[in-house]
Amino acid sequence: MTTPSDPENVTGYGDLHALALDAAVAGVTAIRAVTSEDAGDGRLAVADKGGVEDFVTAADLAAEKAITAVIRAARPDDEIVAEESGVSAGSSGIRWYVDPLDGTANLVAGRPDYAVSIAAHRRHEPVAVVVYRPADLRWLASSATGELRGNLRVRINDPERLCAARVSLSRPHDPARHAEAMRLREALTPLVATERRVGSAACALLEVVTGRLDAYVSVDIPPWDTAAGHGLVELAGGTVAVTHLGSGTPVSIAAGPRLAALLSAAVAG
């Protein structure tokens, strides 16, 4: 098994960017170890959390344990908001959003679109972010210089017309929001060139940053799903805009500035 590694071989944790990447590497390594162990019979134990395609596996739990251990060892006073274990209080003013395996349904289905997603925030603003895909070891992360680093080409597209845009729209896990998201999809699909579902907010946002998608529209998605990807989009020169449906449900739009404005107007209707 190929083990992911930090190309800069960072050993110190004074830099939140280095810590975020080391934590992501720990999570990716845990996921690959668990899925490799289960590969013998082709099965991975899956528990249903009750939402729409909302699953948890041993890989999710192992990754979250590995990620939080790295963060806690370096910064015991930070707050951690993790998908599986919830909130661990902190007093430092730094809050970590951890999705140890975003796109679990894709992993279960044998698709490669799943990722470790980690973001450190200070006063509600991202200061360090990383999205790392275990299936192909593709990743992007913030750096202390304010630039993106990783092994993917960065390119934000910003078409001037909706009809030229390739858009992905999330489907929230909460069944109460599902019909609302489907109505939004029905309204947006005729307006854009392509609408497709990736099944992972982190992977969809990575595709926006690398130009494979033009926009990602998320309906009432929890912050651990999108915090890192939104940070990558903004560092790449894109925009994250927030609007609301008529019901008040929040909708986040990650895209180039022109397209974000067009999609915000279309969503607000």
C-alpha positions as CSV (number, residue, x, y, z in Angstrom):
1,M,0.0,0.0,0.0
2,T,1.3,3.5,-0.9
3,T,1.4,5.7,2.2
4,P,0.7,9.4,1.8
5,S,3.3,11.7,3.1
6,D,3.9,15.4,3.6
7,P,6.4,16.4,0.8
8,E,8.0,19.0,3.1
9,N,8.5,16.4,5.8
10,V,7.2,18.9,8.4
11,T,7.9,17.8,12.0
12,G,6.9,20.9,14.0
13,Y,3.4,22.0,14.7
14,G,3.7,25.7,15.3
15,D,2.2,26.2,11.8
16,L,-1.5,25.3,11.6
17,H,-1.1,24.6,7.9
18,A,1.5,21.9,8.7
19,L,-0.7,20.5,11.4
20,A,-3.8,20.3,9.2
21,L,-1.8,18.5,6.6
22,D,-0.3,16.0,9.0
23,A,-3.7,15.3,10.5
24,A,-5.1,14.7,7.1
25,V,-2.3,12.3,6.3
26,A,-3.0,10.4,9.5
27,G,-6.7,10.2,8.5
28,V,-5.9,9.0,5.0
29,T,-3.5,6.4,6.3
30,A,-6.1,5.1,8.7
31,I,-8.7,4.9,5.9
32,R,-6.4,3.0,3.6
33,A,-5.4,0.6,6.3
34,V,-9.0,-0.2,7.2
35,T,-10.2,-0.6,3.7
36,S,-7.1,-2.7,2.9
37,E,-7.9,-5.1,5.8
38,D,-11.5,-5.4,4.5
39,A,-10.5,-6.0,0.9
40,G,-10.1,-9.7,1.5
41,D,-13.8,-10.4,1.4
42,G,-14.8,-7.2,-0.4
43,R,-17.0,-6.0,2.5
44,L,-16.9,-3.0,4.8
45,A,-19.3,-3.0,7.8
46,V,-21.7,-0.1,7.3
47,A,-24.1,1.5,9.9
48,D,-26.9,3.7,8.8
49,K,-27.1,7.0,10.7
50,G,-30.7,7.6,9.6
51,G,-30.3,10.3,6.9
52,V,-30.3,10.0,3.1
53,E,-27.3,7.9,2.2
54,D,-25.8,8.9,5.6
55,F,-23.5,6.0,6.6
56,V,-20.7,5.4,9.0
57,T,-18.0,2.7,8.7
58,A,-14.9,1.6,10.6
59,A,-12.9,3.7,8.2
60,D,-14.8,6.9,9.3
61,L,-14.2,6.1,12.9
62,A,-10.5,5.1,12.5
63,A,-9.8,8.2,10.5
64,E,-11.5,10.5,13.0
65,K,-9.6,9.0,15.9
66,A,-6.3,9.4,14.0
67,I,-7.0,13.0,13.0
68,T,-8.1,14.2,16.4
69,A,-5.2,12.5,18.1
70,V,-2.7,14.4,15.9
71,I,-4.5,17.7,16.6
72,R,-4.9,17.1,20.3
73,A,-1.2,16.1,20.7
74,A,-0.1,19.4,19.2
75,R,-2.8,21.7,20.4
76,P,-4.7,20.4,23.4
77,D,-6.6,23.6,24.0
78,D,-8.2,23.9,20.6
79,E,-11.9,23.2,20.0
80,I,-12.7,20.3,17.6
81,V,-16.0,19.9,15.8
82,A,-15.9,16.4,14.3
83,E,-18.7,14.6,12.4
84,E,-18.8,11.4,14.3
85,S,-17.8,12.4,17.9
86,G,-19.3,15.9,18.0
87,V,-17.8,18.9,19.8
88,S,-14.8,18.8,22.1
89,A,-14.5,22.1,23.9
90,G,-11.4,24.3,23.7
91,S,-10.2,27.7,25.0
92,S,-7.6,28.8,22.5
93,G,-9.8,30.5,20.0
94,I,-9.0,27.9,17.3
95,R,-11.8,25.7,16.1
96,W,-11.2,22.6,13.9
97,Y,-13.9,21.2,11.6
98,V,-13.1,17.6,10.9
99,D,-14.9,15.4,8.4
100,P,-12.9,12.2,8.6
101,L,-14.4,10.6,5.5
102,D,-16.7,12.8,3.4
103,G,-18.5,10.7,0.8
104,T,-18.9,7.5,2.8
105,A,-21.7,6.3,0.5
106,N,-19.2,6.5,-2.4
107,L,-16.6,4.4,-0.5
108,V,-19.3,1.8,0.2
109,A,-20.3,1.8,-3.4
110,G,-16.7,1.4,-4.6
111,R,-16.4,4.9,-6.1
112,P,-13.3,7.0,-5.5
113,D,-15.0,10.3,-4.7
114,Y,-14.4,10.5,-0.9
115,A,-12.0,12.6,1.1
116,V,-10.6,13.7,4.4
117,S,-11.6,17.3,5.0
118,I,-10.0,19.4,7.7
119,A,-10.3,23.2,8.5
120,A,-9.0,25.3,11.3
121,H,-10.9,28.5,12.0
122,R,-10.1,31.6,14.1
123,R,-13.0,33.9,14.8
124,H,-15.1,32.1,12.1
125,E,-12.5,32.6,9.4
126,P,-10.5,29.8,7.9
127,V,-6.8,29.9,8.7
128,A,-5.7,26.4,7.5
129,V,-7.5,24.0,5.2
130,V,-6.8,20.6,3.5
131,V,-8.8,18.2,1.4
132,Y,-7.1,14.8,0.7
133,R,-8.5,11.9,-1.3
134,P,-7.5,8.5,-0.1
135,A,-8.4,6.6,-3.3
136,D,-5.9,8.4,-5.5
137,L,-3.8,10.4,-3.0
138,R,-4.8,13.7,-4.7
139,W,-4.8,16.7,-2.3
140,L,-4.7,20.5,-1.9
141,A,-4.0,22.4,1.2
142,S,-3.3,26.0,2.4
143,S,0.2,27.1,3.2
144,A,1.8,29.7,5.4
145,T,2.5,31.8,2.4
146,G,-1.2,32.1,1.5
147,E,-0.9,29.9,-1.6
148,L,-2.3,26.5,-2.3
149,R,0.0,23.5,-2.3
150,G,-0.6,19.9,-3.3
151,N,-0.5,17.7,-6.4
152,L,-3.4,19.1,-8.3
153,R,-3.6,22.0,-10.8
154,V,-5.6,24.9,-9.6
155,R,-8.0,26.7,-11.9
156,I,-11.2,28.5,-11.1
157,N,-13.5,28.8,-14.0
158,D,-15.9,31.8,-14.1
159,P,-18.3,31.6,-17.0
160,E,-20.3,34.7,-17.8
161,R,-23.6,32.8,-18.4
162,L,-25.5,30.2,-16.5
163,C,-26.0,28.2,-19.6
164,A,-22.3,27.6,-19.9
165,A,-21.8,26.4,-16.3
166,R,-21.1,22.9,-15.0
167,V,-22.7,22.8,-11.6
168,S,-23.0,20.2,-8.8
169,L,-25.8,20.5,-6.2
170,S,-25.8,18.7,-2.9
171,R,-28.5,16.5,-1.5
172,P,-28.7,17.1,2.3
173,H,-28.7,14.1,4.6
174,D,-31.7,15.5,6.6
175,P,-34.8,13.9,5.0
176,A,-36.8,17.0,5.9
177,R,-34.6,19.1,3.5
178,H,-34.4,16.5,0.7
179,A,-37.5,17.6,-1.2
180,E,-36.5,21.2,-1.0
181,A,-33.1,20.4,-2.5
182,M,-34.7,18.4,-5.3
183,R,-37.0,21.3,-6.1
184,L,-34.0,23.6,-6.4
185,R,-32.3,21.0,-8.7
186,E,-35.3,21.0,-10.9
187,A,-35.3,24.8,-11.1
188,L,-31.5,25.1,-11.8
189,T,-30.9,22.2,-14.1
190,P,-32.6,23.8,-17.2
191,L,-30.6,27.0,-16.6
192,V,-27.1,25.4,-16.6
193,A,-25.0,23.4,-19.1
194,T,-24.6,20.4,-16.8
195,E,-25.8,19.4,-13.3
196,R,-24.3,16.4,-11.7
197,R,-24.0,15.0,-8.2
198,V,-20.6,14.0,-6.9
199,G,-21.8,12.6,-3.6
200,S,-19.1,14.3,-1.5
201,A,-19.0,18.0,-0.7
202,A,-15.2,18.0,-0.3
203,C,-14.6,16.2,-3.6
204,A,-17.1,18.5,-5.4
205,L,-15.3,21.6,-4.0
206,L,-12.0,20.1,-5.0
207,E,-13.4,19.8,-8.6
208,V,-14.4,23.5,-8.5
209,V,-10.8,24.5,-7.4
210,T,-9.3,22.4,-10.2
211,G,-11.7,23.5,-13.0
212,R,-13.6,20.2,-13.5
213,L,-16.7,21.9,-12.1
214,D,-17.6,25.5,-12.3
215,A,-19.7,25.7,-9.1
216,Y,-20.9,23.7,-6.1
217,V,-24.3,24.6,-4.6
218,S,-24.9,23.1,-1.1
219,V,-28.2,23.1,0.7
220,D,-28.1,23.2,4.5
221,I,-24.8,21.2,4.7
222,P,-23.0,21.0,8.0
223,P,-19.8,23.0,8.3
224,W,-17.5,20.0,8.6
225,D,-18.5,19.0,5.1
226,T,-17.7,22.3,3.5
227,A,-15.3,24.3,5.7
228,A,-12.1,23.0,4.1
229,G,-13.4,23.0,0.5
230,H,-14.8,26.6,0.8
231,G,-11.4,27.7,2.1
232,L,-9.7,26.2,-0.9
233,V,-12.1,27.9,-3.3
234,E,-11.4,31.3,-1.7
235,L,-7.7,30.8,-1.7
236,A,-7.9,29.9,-5.4
237,G,-9.6,33.1,-6.2
238,G,-13.2,32.0,-6.1
239,T,-16.1,33.2,-4.0
240,V,-18.3,31.5,-1.4
241,A,-21.7,33.2,-1.3
242,V,-24.6,32.5,1.0
243,T,-28.2,33.0,0.2
244,H,-31.5,31.4,1.3
245,L,-34.5,29.6,-0.1
246,G,-37.9,31.0,0.5
247,S,-38.3,28.8,3.5
248,G,-35.1,30.3,5.1
249,T,-33.0,27.2,4.4
250,P,-29.4,28.4,3.8
251,V,-27.7,27.7,0.5
252,S,-23.9,28.1,-0.1
253,I,-22.5,28.7,-3.6
254,A,-18.8,28.2,-4.3
255,A,-17.8,29.4,-7.7
256,G,-16.0,32.2,-9.6
257,P,-17.3,35.7,-8.6
258,R,-19.5,36.3,-11.7
259,L,-21.0,32.8,-11.7
260,A,-21.6,33.0,-7.9
261,A,-23.6,36.1,-8.4
262,L,-25.7,34.6,-11.2
263,L,-26.4,31.5,-9.2
264,S,-27.2,33.5,-6.1
265,A,-29.8,35.4,-8.0
266,A,-31.3,32.2,-9.5
267,V,-31.5,30.5,-6.1
268,A,-33.1,33.5,-4.4
269,G,-35.5,33.5,-7.4
